[in-house]
Amino acid sequence: MHARQSLVSLAGEVWSASFKAHFVAFWLFAQSKQLRISRLDATQHAAIHNLNSATRLAGLLDEPVALRVQRSVLANPSAGILTLSEVAAELGLECSSSHLLNGGGARCAEDGARLIGECGPVAAARLLSYARAAWLSEQILIVDLGQRAHAMQSSALRRRLGADEGTPLEDLTKHAYSLCLCCECKRAANAIATCESSQSFNELGVSACQLAVDAPPGVVRLHCAKRSSAALRSAISFEEVMKKQRVEFQPVDRAALTRLTALRNSKSDTGVASRVRRDSKCAFEQLPRAIACGAHPMVQIPIIGRAIRVFGNWFAMCCLCAAIIEVKVHLHRFSTDLCCLRCDEKLILGKEKFDILETKKVDAKICRFCGSVDPERSGAKWTRFQAPKDVAGPNANIPAPLRKIYLCPAHFRPWVAAAVRVLETRVILSHIAHNARPLFGGDVDDGTELSTPQNDGGGGARKKKRRLKTNHTYNVG
């Protein structure tokens, strides 16, 4: 049985091998002129990629056939993980190879080219076109969260911006309901709520951005305003050097090429193979030209009612306060809705209820264990925790994401920050009283939590560990 291998990875190996067939020869020619090619300029990039056999074969498809292949990719959310045999069945291709029936596994690029070529030239072109479109669709994955999440997020966004319920979203600030991305530095410019702080999050805006001055009236275009990195400046300078050198117009020195390719295990020229592999990978993955941040408008994707995966991270909007969050499934959840757990109290409760709670001093720093009040200017650090499962005292009348507790320095434990999200407060307080540490997150059927009465980082006496003194002798002979 062959290992299950997706068509995207299989076609990627074929494309890379076809690229190396022309790049290695050009790299050796430039190396004979004492010039190392680690990046291609725009002309060289276009020339070598146009010579790629896989690209030329996929480009031979008629436009209606290519469009049908792309539509089949867009209609299948799992297109990026399908094997060669599964894609052939979806496209209606007749491939009778036993390797395809067993999953389409390939050990190297030659096996991949042979497997794809066994279906015939037209079918191979369709498979390569399918793999290219599937790879592009995998770069941005969008999941619909449903009508309920869309309605909650829209209502919360209008409350945050002070707009009426019937106000169209298009009339609101564009970056408030769109995820703004820079494709050059791969950065999300929106204000994103994280779990690094316990303070409420009420930001709404973008960072390191600038408006386009040449945009048409009523059109908002944002450009990234980050300064160029050292890698970008090096790439731009290298492309300028390549344009001046024009190494492809220099004569061929066959003697230098023979010396370069005929050396074996020479101390003066070791590592040629590793350098050409590294440079080939960099040149294959590079863009046609180095582009600085701000040269093109930022990508803006509507995020209301959606969860978006881009650049390896998931982004969504809080259903209670409309703050954009980088989603962590085990953290950002309130019941069945996505929540930042750092919602702005005034926004959710309303001004009247918020003023009442402020009058009652609900947010006073009172230790949840001993009831002592934080003395101001004492120098001791009182720790605040988000406690969505705390249902006693003032927390019983406010939404779970807004519930919080304080612990004084004498009863602070390092494990409380993670425990308050999954355990009830009474369980945590009982463990603090017995100087124990709960083992939460295990497979316990009856809902109880295991405890360890060993020291937990505060209060109790610490037992010294006995260290066995031994003399180690190592035989190096």
N, C-alpha and C positions, 0 to 999 in steps of 0.2 A: 504493500500500500504506500502511495506517495503522500507526503505531508500536504495538508490543506494550505494552499497559497492563493491569495487573491489575484485577480487579473491585473489590478493596478500595480502591485509590486512586481509581477511578472513582466508587464509591459515596461515598467521603469527600468528593469535590468536590460531589456532589449534596446530601449532608447539610449541608455548610458553606454552600452557596448558599441552601438552604431556611431555615437558621438566620439568615443575614444579612437575608433578606426581612423578618423581624419585628424583628430586633435594631437595624438601622439606623434604622428609624422611631422606636423607643424611645430610641435614642442621640440623635437629633436633637431629640426632645421634651425630654429631660433637659438637653441643651446649651442649649436656649432658656431654661432656668431657671438657667443658669450653674452646671451640675453635669455633670461629665464622668463617664460610666459606663465604667470600665475593668474592673469586676468586678460580678457580680450576687449579690444575696443569695439565700437558699434559695427564697423565694417567687417572685422574679422569674425565677430559674433554671428552676424547675418550670413556670412559666407559658409562657415563651418556647419551651422545648423541647417542651412538649405541643402547641404550635401548629405545630411543624415538620411539614411535609407528608410527608417521608420517614419520620419516626418514626410518624406516624399510619397511613401505608399499610402499613408492616411490622407494626404492631400489629393489623391487621385479619385476619391469618391465624388460622385455627383452630388450637387447641392441638396436635392430632395432626399437622397439616401442619408447624407450626413445629418440633416435636420431630424429625420426619423430616429436616428441613433441617439441624438442629443435629447429628444423628447422622452425616449425610453429611460434614459439616465435620470432626467429630472422627475419622472413619475415614480421612480423606485428609490425610497430613502436608503436602502441597503446596497445601492449600486457599488459603493466603494469597497465592500468586503466580499463580493461575489467571486467565485472561482471561474476559471476559464470555461469549464463545462456548464456551469449555471448560466453564464452570460451567453454561451452558444445556444442553450435551450431557450433563453428569453428572446434572442434575436431570430430564432428559427433556423439556425445554421446546422447543416448536417456534418457532424464530425464523428467519425467512427473509431478514432484512436482509443486504445485501451487506457492510455495515460490520462486522457480527458475524462473518461468514465470513472476513473479512480480519484479524481479531485484535481487533476491538472498540476501536479507538483513538478518542479524543475529545480535541479541542483545548481545550474549556472545559466548565464545568458544564452549560451548555445542551445541548451535544452529548451529554454523559453522560446527562442526563435524557431526551433524545429516544431514545437507543439503548436505555435500559432500558425506556422506555414503549412502544417498538415491539412488545414481546413481550406486551403486554396487562396489565391491572391485577393479576390474580392472579399471573402470572409475575413481574411487576416486584416485587411484595411478597415473593415467594420469593427473588428475587435480592438484594434489600436485606437480608433476614433472613440469607441466606447470607454476605453480605459483612460484616455486623456480627459474626456468630459467628466468621468466619475472622479478623477483626482481633483479637478477644479471644484466640483460640487462638495468635496470633503473639506475644503479649506474653510468654508463657512457653513455651519449647520444651524438651522432655525427650527425650533420646536414650538408648536402652537399650544398655549396653556389653557385654552378654552374661553368661552364667553364670560364665565364668572370672574376669572382673573382679569380679563380685559375691562369689564365694568368696574371692578374694584379699583384698579390702577388708574382708570380714566377719572373716576370720581375723586380719588385721592390727589391726583395731579391738579385738578381744577380747584380743590380746596387749598392746596399749597400756593397756587398762583392767585388766589382770590377771585376766580372767575365763576360765572354762573354755571349751573349744571348743563344748560343747553348750549354752551359755547362750543363751537367746533374745535377739534384738536389742532386744525391747521392755523387757527388764529392765535394759538399759544406760542410761546418761545420754542423754536424748533429743537434746540438741543435738550429741552426738557423731556421730550418724548422720543428722542432719537439717540442711538449710540454712535458717537463720533470717533472714528478710527483713522489713524495715520498709517498708511501702508508702507511708508519708508522706515520709520522707527518702530512700527508695530506697537503703538501705544493707544490706549483708550483715554481720550481727553476729558471725559465726563467726571464730575465729582462722584466718587464711588465710596459707599459705606463699607467699612471693614470691621472686624472684631478686635482690632488692636487696642481700642479705647472703650471705656465704659460710658463716656459722655454721649448725650443725645446728638443725633446727626440731623442737621437742617440745611445743609449746603445744596445749592442748585446752580450749576454753571459748568464751565470748561476751563481748563488750565493750559497755559503755553499755546494759545491760539490767537489768530488775528483774522479780521474780516477782509474779504476780497473787495477791493475798491472798484473793480471793473464789472461787478455783478449787475445784472439787469434790475430795474426797480422791483421791489417785493421779493427778490430772490436772495437768500442768505447762504453764502458759501464761506466755510471756515477753512483756514489753512494752518498747518502746524507751524509753530514759531520756535521750535527747539533749535539750538545751535548745532552746526555740523559736528559730527564725531570725528575722532582721529582716523577711524577706519574709512569713513567716507572721504575725507580729504586725501588719504593715501590712494584710494581707488581712483579719484579724479586725477590726481597727479600722474598715476601710472598710465591711465588712458591717454593723457597728453603726451607722455614719453613715447608710447606705442605709435601715436600718430606721427610724431616727428621721426622716429626711427624708420618706419616703413620697411620692416624687416622682410616682408613678403616680396619686395622688389629687388632684394639683393641676390647675387648669383649663388648657385649651389656649390658648396665645397665638399666634394665627395670624400676627399681624404679625411677631413674633420669628422664627417658623419661615420666613416668606417672606424676611426679611432674611438668615437663616442659609443658606438654600438658593439664593438668587439672586445671591450674591456671586461674582464672577469675577475672579481675579487681583488680589485686594485685598491690600495690604500689611498691613492690620490683621487679616486672617483667613486667611492662607495656611496650608496644611497640614491642612485639615479632612479631606480625603479620606484622607491618610496616617494621621491619628489614628483615624478610624473603622475603617480596615482593621486597624490594630494592636489596637485595643480589641475588635473583633469576633473576631479570632483568639484573644485571651486569654480572652474570655468563653465562646467555643465549647469550648475545651479545659479549662476549669476544672472542678473538682468541685462538687457542689451546695453544699457549705459547706467552709470552711477547717477542717482537722482537725490538731491538734497531735500530735506524736510521743508515743506511749504511751496515746492514747485507745482504741486497739484493739489486740488481741493481734497479735504478729508472725506472719507466715505461716511455717509449718514444712513443708518439702518433704523427704521421704526422698531421700537422695542416694547411698546405697550401690548400686553397679551402674549408675549413671546419670551422664550429663553434662547439666547444666541451663543453658540460656541465659535470663537474666532481666536486665532493665535494661541490655541491650546487652553483657553479659559472660557468659562461659562459666565454670561452676564444676563441679568434680569432686573425687573423693577419690583420694589416692595409693594405689596398689595395694600398696606395700611397707610404709608406716608409718601409713596411714589419716589423714594430714593433709589438710585441705581446701585445694585450690589453685584459683587463678584461671587457667584453662587457657590456655596459649600453645602452639599445636600444634608450633611449631618449637623449643620449649625443653623442655616437660614431657613427655619421652618416654624410656622405657628399654625397648629392644627394641620389642615391640608393646603394652606396658602404659603407662598414665599414671603418671608419677612426679614428685614434687616436686623431686628431685635435691638435697634438703637433709634427707634422712632422718636420724633419730636412730640413731647407731651402736649404742648399747646395746640399743635395741629390736629391731633387725634381727639383729644378731649373737648376742644373748643375753649374759647377765651373765658367763658363764665365758670365752667367746671375747673379749669386750670387755676383761676384766681381763688376759688374756694379752697382747693388743695394747697395753694401757696399760703393762704391765710392760716390754715390748720398746721402748717409747717410739716407736711407729710414727708418732705425730702430732708428733714433734719437728720444729722448723722448720729443715729442711735444704734448701738451694737445689738444685733439680732439675738445674741446669746445671753449677754449679761445685762442689757438694758442701759448701760452707761452712755452718757452723752459726750460727744467729742468736744473737749475744751479747746477753744480757739487759741492759736499761737502756742500750742504745747510742743510742737516739733515732732510728735508721733504721727505716723501715717495710718490713717483709717482707710480701709480698702472697700471699694464699692463693687458689687457684683450684680449682674443682670440675673434675676431669679424668676423665670416664667412660671415655675411650679409652686411659688410661695402664695398661699391663699389665706394667710392670717393677717390681722391688723389692717392697715390702710391698703395693702395690696389686694384685698378681697374685692374692692370696688373699682379697680382700674384694669384695663386690658393686660393680658399676659406679657406682651412685649415690653410694657412700661414698668413692670414690677422690678424692684431692686431692693437689696439689703446691704447693710454695712456690718463689718466686723472690726472690732478694735484690735490693736496690735497684739494683745495677750491671747486672743482667741482666733487669730488669723492662721489658716492652714493653706499651704500651696495647692492642695488638690481641690479646694472648694470651687475655684474658677471653672473647672470642668464638670464638677459634680452638680452644681446648681441647675444645669441645663437638663439633667436627666433624672435627678432625685428630688423628692419632696424635702422642704426645708426642715421638717421635724426629724427626718432620717439623718440629715447632715448634722443637726444640733446634737442628736443623741451620740453620734460618733465622736464629735468634739468633746462631749462630756466624759466619755469613756476613753479618751485619748486613743481612738482607733481610726483606722483609715478604711473607707468603703472600697470594695472592689466592684465597681459598676462596669456594665458593658458585657458581662459574661452571659452564658446561656443558663439562666436560672428560671425554671418553669413557674415557680410559685410567686414570682415578683419580689422576693426578698433579696437582700444584698449581703454578700459575704463581708466579713470584717476581719481586720488584722490588728491585734492589740499592741503591735510593735510601735516604736516611736514614729511619729508622723510629721516631724519637721517643726514642732512647736510645743512648748509647755513641759512635756514629760522629760524624765531623766534619760539620758542617752547611755547605752551600754557600749563599752569599748570593745572593739573587735580584737580577738587574740590573733596575732600573726605568727605563723609557723616560720621559725628561722631555720633556713637550710642553706647549705653551701652547694652551689651548682658547679659542676665541672663539665665543660664541653670539649669533646674530642674533635679537634680540627685537623688531625693528621690524615 
